[in-house]
Amino acid sequence: MTKIIHVQLLEGRKNYYFGSIPAIYSVLSSEQIGIKQSSLERVGLSKGGTVLNKKAIIKAGTLIRSSKK
């Protein structure tokens, strides 16, 4: 299974999907999502956590794929 991070910007209701925390900051700024990279790395997203602030909802999850036959 593959780790995925979903970022939903509350203003404009845009959704983004990333494979890592550094990938988020290659597309969006900390001002856009309301949290710095170092802070986001400390909150434990890798354990399926969620970050909610005034600018974004950030969730970590697992991409489920069909099994190969």
Buried (B, 14 or more C-beta within 10 A) or exposed (E): EEBBBBBBBBEEEEEBEBEEBEEBBEEBEBEBBBBEEEEBEEBEBEEEEEBEEEBBBBBBBEEEEEEEE
